[in-house]
Amino acid sequence: MSRLFKSAAALSVAALALTACGDSEDSNGGDDAAAGGNGEVTIGVFNGWEEGIAVSELWAYVLEEEGYTVDLQYADPAPVYSGLATNDYNVTLDAWLPVTHADYVEEYADDIADLGAWNEESSLHFAVNEDAPIESLDELAENADAFNNQIIGIDPGAGLTQITENEVIPTYGLEDMEYTTSGTPAMLQELKSATEAGENIVVTLWRPHWAYDAFPIRDLEDPEGALGDVEYLHSYANAEWATDEANAEVVGWLENFKMDSELLYSLENEMFNENQDVDDYRPIIEEWAAENQEYVDGLTQ
């Protein structure tokens, strides 16, 4: 599922792909990826998946404060999972289960290890302005004119895009509506413009996302369940790396990691909305950590 891609500076990096915030972006890990142990941790981060970018940047800060060397490597999901299986990446923090990333997890099951779910409130949605005239997806087709006969999507390759095309549109008879998939940054700009102008709009979106904290929007009901059920966000590690005693401390911290959506929204909003056109998230992370010091301290206890 593609997301808003890293800050305005990175909004161009994948149309839902943030840049590596000063870290080198690499599609397959490469020779400089950490092998694990000796205080080094390489985290594979999905281009444009903002919740994963946020928690990866947070954990880079937390681990470096604990004396580790952390390398954030940005890539699309397929090479991240492949690199995780070969230990080019030691960990990734944004596995969506049981549906979105099920194929990747199944493909590399023998070589990767589940460190547990850190958020259990993830889901896909069609969102509208809070004063929109409909409450449910089954009302959208007959009220298409109220939304300029248009559904604003994210990037063409996103999992949410595929589900919208293959499940939602045929289930609710939305074939006559124009479905645009130019990218998450474009979708968010359309959402911002419409809500500021008091106009109706319907967009494809997912929780957790900072847009729910930034714009007056709500989700349409999905009575047919076309968008699927709630998903969990998991941390996954290379299986060999995860069982190496040298990495037991970090593995233990990640196994205990939990973050609810409201806390995640606040971090994402600071990183991707309140502070745009930034090349380095570290000052933002440090400020957010100071404001949430008790939580951050608890990550390594």
Secondary structure as the mmCIF struct_conf table of DSSP 4:
data_model
#
loop_
_struct_conf.conf_type_id
_struct_conf.id
_struct_conf.beg_label_comp_id
_struct_conf.beg_label_asym_id
_struct_conf.beg_label_seq_id
_struct_conf.end_label_comp_id
_struct_conf.end_label_asym_id
_struct_conf.end_label_seq_id
BEND BEND1 LYS A 6 LYS A 6
HELX_RH_AL_P HELX_RH_AL_P1 SER A 7 ALA A 10
TURN_TY1_P TURN_TY1_P1 LEU A 11 SER A 12
BEND BEND2 VAL A 13 LEU A 16
TURN_TY1_P TURN_TY1_P2 CYS A 21 GLY A 22
BEND BEND3 ASP A 23 ASP A 23
HELX_LH_PP_P HELX_LH_PP_P1 SER A 24 GLU A 25
BEND BEND4 SER A 27 ASN A 28
TURN_TY1_P TURN_TY1_P3 ASP A 31 ASP A 32
BEND BEND5 ALA A 33 ALA A 33
BEND BEND6 GLY A 36 GLY A 36
TURN_TY1_P TURN_TY1_P4 ASN A 38 GLY A 39
STRN STRN1 GLU A 40 PHE A 46
TURN_TY1_P TURN_TY1_P5 ASN A 47 GLY A 48
HELX_RH_AL_P HELX_RH_AL_P2 GLU A 50 GLU A 65
TURN_TY1_P TURN_TY1_P6 GLU A 66 GLY A 67
STRN STRN2 THR A 69 ALA A 75
HELX_RH_AL_P HELX_RH_AL_P3 PRO A 77 ALA A 85
TURN_TY1_P TURN_TY1_P7 THR A 86 ASN A 87
BEND BEND7 ASP A 88 ASN A 90
STRN STRN3 VAL A 91 LEU A 97
TURN_TY1_P TURN_TY1_P8 PRO A 98 HIS A 101
HELX_RH_AL_P HELX_RH_AL_P4 ALA A 102 GLU A 107
TURN_TY1_P TURN_TY1_P9 TYR A 108 ASP A 111
STRN STRN4 ILE A 112 ASN A 129
TURN_TY1_P TURN_TY1_P10 GLU A 130 ASP A 131
BEND BEND8 PRO A 133 PRO A 133
BEND BEND9 GLU A 135 GLU A 135
STRN STRN5 SER A 136 SER A 136
HELX_RH_3T_P HELX_RH_3T_P1 LEU A 137 GLU A 139
TURN_TY1_P TURN_TY1_P11 LEU A 140 LEU A 140
HELX_RH_3T_P HELX_RH_3T_P2 ALA A 141 PHE A 147
TURN_TY1_P TURN_TY1_P12 ASN A 148 ASN A 149
STRN STRN6 GLN A 150 ILE A 152
TURN_TY1_P TURN_TY1_P13 PRO A 156 GLY A 157
HELX_RH_AL_P HELX_RH_AL_P5 GLY A 159 ILE A 163
HELX_RH_PI_P HELX_RH_PI_P1 THR A 164 VAL A 168
HELX_RH_AL_P HELX_RH_AL_P6 ILE A 169 TYR A 172
TURN_TY1_P TURN_TY1_P14 GLY A 173 GLY A 173
TURN_TY1_P TURN_TY1_P15 GLU A 175 ASP A 176
BEND BEND10 MET A 177 MET A 177
STRN STRN7 GLU A 178 THR A 180
BEND BEND11 SER A 182 SER A 182
HELX_RH_AL_P HELX_RH_AL_P7 THR A 184 ALA A 197
TURN_TY1_P TURN_TY1_P16 GLY A 198 GLY A 198
STRN STRN8 VAL A 202 ARG A 207
BEND BEND12 PRO A 208 PRO A 208
TURN_TY1_P TURN_TY1_P17 TRP A 210 TRP A 210
HELX_RH_AL_P HELX_RH_AL_P8 ALA A 211 ALA A 214
BEND BEND13 PHE A 215 PRO A 216
STRN STRN9 ILE A 217 ASP A 219
HELX_LH_PP_P HELX_LH_PP_P2 LEU A 220 LEU A 220
STRN STRN10 GLU A 221 GLU A 221
TURN_TY1_P TURN_TY1_P18 PRO A 223 GLU A 224
TURN_TY1_P TURN_TY1_P19 ALA A 226 LEU A 227
STRN STRN11 GLU A 231 ASN A 238
HELX_RH_AL_P HELX_RH_AL_P9 ALA A 239 THR A 243
HELX_RH_3T_P HELX_RH_3T_P3 GLU A 245 ASN A 247
HELX_RH_AL_P HELX_RH_AL_P10 ALA A 248 GLU A 255
TURN_TY1_P TURN_TY1_P20 ASN A 256 ASN A 256
HELX_RH_AL_P HELX_RH_AL_P11 SER A 261 ASN A 269
HELX_RH_PI_P HELX_RH_PI_P2 GLU A 270 GLU A 274
BEND BEND14 ASN A 275 ASN A 275
BEND BEND15 ASP A 277 ASP A 277
BEND BEND16 ASP A 279 ASP A 279
HELX_RH_AL_P HELX_RH_AL_P12 ARG A 282 GLU A 291
TURN_TY1_P TURN_TY1_P21 ASN A 292 ASN A 292
HELX_RH_AL_P HELX_RH_AL_P13 GLN A 293 GLY A 298
TURN_TY1_P TURN_TY1_P22 LEU A 299 THR A 300
#
